[in-house]
Amino acid sequence: MFEELLAEHIQSNIKAYMAKTVQISEVVSVVYDEEVEVSNDLFYEPLKENPQGVYIVMSVGNSTQSAIPQAKFTTDFLNIKILCDENKKTELFKAIDEYRDNFNAQFLKFVGTGETYNAQLSINKPFIIGNAWDLRTDNLDDGETETFGFITVQWIISAVYSDNVSLGAPDIKIEFNDGIKHTINGLIRYSFSENPNSVISQHEGSYRADRDNAVLTTTYVLNFQKIDGDTLCEKLHKSFTGEDGSIYGQKLFLYIDGKLIGCTDYTLDEDYENGVTTYTLTLIK
């Protein structure tokens, strides 16, 4: 089930991000793993037994499926509560930030036993519900009980997933005279079209025209956002500022999933609207 695979994914990554590395000497270091577990217990029993653990409780809120026949397409809103010692708050929030930076909006593949899901996650920032609360633990190693302060962290993730619908775009790169393959980052949409241009002729006595294929034109339209520090965006912007290094007069090569496509012409648009700059690059073969 997708939710179980996602819970395992969250648990393993948060555990890795919270691990501490202690340098014993110049050549020796020790990694201390954090105890991060997925729990279905809403009454904090695991915390009584092991107050040093981090416990993830995940439930599915509203779940909707697509109305397209044969397309299994589901959107889940996942309500996640994380329970831990309040002293671990900083480490936990750093781990969640790292998880969000690595996986938010990325197209992922979750593989289970006999099931594979394509998915995309929209990961919100977490927040603490209320104030810290105290809980008296069960017997510790010395046989005594102790009271710890704990926090409850609220975390919302929405997931779009399917076991038969392909998600995400192919790997698209562009190469110019510099020989560098530039990845299309911030891709919003693409559109590929093929247009056979025919020569039409009609023979005397014939009621129908004949069409002979003369030229085949393939057009690749790429629309993507301007990303700070992106070398491709910087290169495209030079076409409008008159700087050296623009794409004018250069050879254009398009790579789709590693397959080379030589292009003969292009058009380029830079558009600004509501604070965001986008590029539309049209390549013609």
Secondary structure, DSSP 8 states (H G I E B T S, - for coil): -HHHHHHHHHHHHHHHHH-EEEE-SSS-EEEE---EEE---TT-HHHHH-TT-EEEEEEEEEEEE--STT---EEEEEEEEEEEEGGGHHHHHHHHHHHHHHHBT-EEEEEETTEEEEEEEEE---EE-SS-EEEE----TTS---EEEEEEEEEEEEEEEESSS--S---EEEE-TT--EEE--SEEEEEEEEEEEEEEE--TT-SS-EEEEEEEEEEEEEEEE--TT-HHHHHHHHHHHT-TT-STT--EEEEETTEEEEE-EEEEEEEEETTEEEEEEEEE-
